[in-house]
Amino acid sequence: MTFTDLFENDDMKLINLLPQDGAVYYHGKILETATADIYLAKCRGELSWEHDRAFIYGKEIVTKRKIAWYADEPISYTYSGYTKMASVWPGFLQEIKQVVESSCGEVFNSCLCNFYSSGAEGMSWHSDAEKDLVENGVIGALSLGGERRFSFKHKKTGESVSLNLEHGSLLVMKGTTQQNWLHSLPKTKKDSEPRVSLTFRQMR
């Protein structure tokens, strides 16, 4: 199922994209295009990118996708069999965090940044339910760069929901979403501009 109208017609309030067992809200573009362009360039040029690593079925996988990890303090974060140590926020990323927080009314203390150089790079089905994260905490994902399709799939029923994430837009996942739903960024053969996803999180 694809949502094209993400707002209620009467009062323009955000609606929950998920039909059950979780809550996902698409805020649309929260940054003007010119501002989003500036932040995209800063992210690409100034964040400490490195290829992500994961253990899958006992084998080490090095992804094409690159990541960078930032937080209020140099805390550690473990997922997919690897522990990452966070760097302290650069000034511009803290500015973005404040914009995201004011847009969704939440407070975040960390951010896992993802860089996809083209549509040939994506993320397979997974949920963000690591023990280092606050249980049923909120994740605010700001998209910068090429527009990409983002999908959800219910863990039991297989029901799916998809939408396109625009340059400068915000997607918020909360409640029991991570317990009951998987999400993915499918690869695409279409021409796709480089994309940065800033996933602001609440760590324990």
C-alpha positions as CSV (number, residue, x, y, z in Angstrom):
1,M,0.0,0.0,0.0
2,T,1.3,3.4,-0.9
3,F,0.2,6.6,0.8
4,T,0.0,9.6,-1.6
5,D,-2.1,11.8,0.7
6,L,-0.3,11.8,4.0
7,F,-2.5,14.4,5.7
8,E,-6.1,14.5,6.7
9,N,-8.1,16.7,4.4
10,D,-10.0,18.6,7.1
11,D,-7.3,20.0,9.4
12,M,-4.0,18.9,7.8
13,K,-3.0,16.9,10.9
14,L,-0.4,14.2,10.4
15,I,-1.8,10.7,10.2
16,N,-0.3,7.4,11.2
17,L,0.9,5.6,8.0
18,L,0.8,2.2,9.8
19,P,-2.6,0.4,10.0
20,Q,-1.7,-1.3,13.3
21,D,1.0,-2.1,15.8
22,G,3.1,1.0,15.6
23,A,3.2,4.7,14.6
24,V,5.0,6.3,11.6
25,Y,4.4,9.9,10.7
26,Y,5.7,11.7,7.5
27,H,6.2,15.4,8.1
28,G,7.1,16.1,4.5
29,K,9.7,18.8,3.8
30,I,10.8,20.6,6.9
31,L,13.7,22.3,5.2
32,E,13.6,24.7,2.3
33,T,15.5,23.3,-0.7
34,A,18.3,25.8,-0.5
35,T,18.9,25.0,3.2
36,A,18.7,21.3,2.5
37,D,21.3,21.7,-0.3
38,I,23.7,23.4,2.1
39,Y,23.3,20.7,4.8
40,L,23.7,17.9,2.3
41,A,27.0,19.4,1.1
42,K,28.2,19.8,4.7
43,C,27.2,16.2,5.5
44,R,29.0,14.8,2.5
45,G,32.1,16.9,3.0
46,E,32.5,17.2,6.8
47,L,31.2,14.0,8.5
48,S,33.6,11.2,9.2
49,W,32.2,8.6,6.8
50,E,33.3,4.9,6.8
51,H,32.0,1.7,5.3
52,D,29.6,-0.1,7.6
53,R,30.4,-3.6,8.8
54,A,28.1,-6.4,9.9
55,F,28.3,-10.1,10.9
56,I,25.7,-12.0,8.9
57,Y,25.5,-15.8,9.4
58,G,29.0,-15.7,10.9
59,K,30.6,-13.8,8.0
60,E,31.8,-10.2,8.0
61,I,30.0,-8.1,5.4
62,V,31.4,-4.7,4.4
63,T,28.7,-2.5,2.9
64,K,28.9,0.0,0.0
65,R,26.8,2.3,2.2
66,K,28.8,4.5,4.5
67,I,28.0,5.6,8.0
68,A,29.0,8.1,10.7
69,W,27.9,8.1,14.3
70,Y,27.4,11.2,16.6
71,A,26.0,11.8,20.0
72,D,25.9,14.1,23.0
73,E,28.8,12.1,24.5
74,P,31.3,9.6,23.1
75,I,29.0,6.6,23.8
76,S,29.1,3.2,22.2
77,Y,26.4,1.6,20.0
78,T,26.3,-2.1,19.1
79,Y,24.4,-3.6,16.2
80,S,25.0,-6.4,13.7
81,G,27.8,-7.7,15.8
82,Y,29.9,-4.5,15.8
83,T,30.3,-1.8,18.4
84,K,30.7,1.8,17.1
85,M,32.0,4.8,19.2
86,A,30.2,8.0,18.7
87,S,31.9,11.4,18.0
88,V,30.6,14.6,19.5
89,W,28.3,16.7,17.3
90,P,29.7,19.1,14.8
91,G,28.0,22.4,15.0
92,F,25.9,22.1,11.8
93,L,24.6,18.7,12.8
94,Q,23.5,20.0,16.1
95,E,21.6,22.8,14.2
96,I,19.8,20.1,12.2
97,K,19.0,18.1,15.3
98,Q,17.3,21.2,16.8
99,V,15.2,21.7,13.7
100,V,14.2,18.0,13.7
101,E,13.3,18.2,17.5
102,S,11.2,21.3,17.0
103,S,9.4,19.7,14.1
104,C,8.4,16.5,15.9
105,G,8.4,17.6,19.6
106,E,11.0,15.0,20.6
107,V,14.5,15.1,22.1
108,F,17.4,13.1,20.7
109,N,20.8,12.4,22.0
110,S,22.5,10.6,19.1
111,C,22.4,10.3,15.3
112,L,23.4,7.4,13.0
113,C,24.2,9.0,9.6
114,N,23.9,7.0,6.4
115,F,25.4,7.9,3.0
116,Y,24.1,6.2,-0.2
117,S,26.2,7.3,-3.2
118,S,23.5,6.0,-5.7
119,G,20.4,4.0,-6.1
120,A,22.6,0.9,-6.3
121,E,23.0,1.2,-2.5
122,G,20.2,0.5,-0.1
123,M,19.2,-1.2,3.2
124,S,17.6,-4.7,3.4
125,W,14.7,-5.4,5.7
126,H,15.5,-4.8,9.4
127,S,14.2,-3.1,12.6
128,D,16.0,-0.8,14.9
129,A,15.5,-2.6,18.2
130,E,19.0,-2.8,19.6
131,K,19.5,-3.0,23.4
132,D,21.4,0.3,23.4
133,L,18.2,2.2,22.2
134,V,15.4,3.3,24.5
135,E,12.7,0.7,24.4
136,N,9.8,2.0,22.1
137,G,11.9,5.2,21.7
138,V,11.4,7.6,18.8
139,I,13.6,7.7,15.6
140,G,13.5,10.8,13.5
141,A,14.9,10.3,10.0
142,L,15.8,13.4,7.9
143,S,16.4,12.8,4.2
144,L,18.8,14.9,2.2
145,G,19.6,14.4,-1.5
146,G,18.0,12.0,-4.0
147,E,14.4,11.1,-3.5
148,R,14.1,7.4,-2.5
149,R,11.3,4.9,-1.8
150,F,11.1,3.7,1.8
151,S,9.1,0.6,2.8
152,F,7.6,-1.1,5.9
153,K,6.5,-4.7,6.3
154,H,4.6,-6.2,9.2
155,K,6.6,-9.0,10.8
156,K,3.6,-11.3,11.2
157,T,1.1,-10.4,8.5
158,G,3.5,-9.3,5.8
159,E,1.3,-6.2,5.1
160,S,3.4,-3.5,3.6
161,V,3.4,0.3,3.4
162,S,5.7,2.4,1.1
163,L,6.3,6.1,0.5
164,N,8.9,8.3,-1.2
165,L,11.2,10.4,1.0
166,E,11.9,13.9,-0.4
167,H,14.9,16.1,-0.1
168,G,14.7,17.9,3.2
169,S,11.8,15.7,4.6
170,L,11.3,14.1,8.0
171,L,9.9,10.7,8.8
172,V,9.3,9.8,12.5
173,M,8.9,6.2,13.8
174,K,7.6,5.7,17.4
175,G,5.8,3.4,19.7
176,T,6.0,-0.3,19.0
177,T,7.0,0.2,15.4
178,Q,10.4,-1.5,15.8
179,Q,8.8,-4.5,17.6
180,N,6.2,-5.2,14.9
181,W,7.5,-3.8,11.6
182,L,10.6,-4.2,9.4
183,H,11.7,-1.3,7.2
184,S,14.0,-1.0,4.2
185,L,15.4,1.3,1.6
186,P,15.1,-0.8,-1.6
187,K,17.8,-0.5,-4.3
188,T,16.8,1.0,-7.6
189,K,18.1,0.8,-11.1
190,K,16.7,4.3,-11.8
191,D,19.2,7.2,-11.8
192,S,19.4,8.4,-8.3
193,E,21.3,11.3,-6.8
194,P,23.5,10.7,-3.7
195,R,21.4,10.6,-0.5
196,V,22.2,11.2,3.2
197,S,19.8,9.9,5.9
198,L,20.3,11.4,9.3
199,T,18.5,9.0,11.8
200,F,18.2,10.8,15.2
201,R,17.8,8.4,18.1
202,Q,17.3,8.1,21.8
203,M,20.0,6.0,23.4
204,R,19.8,4.6,26.9
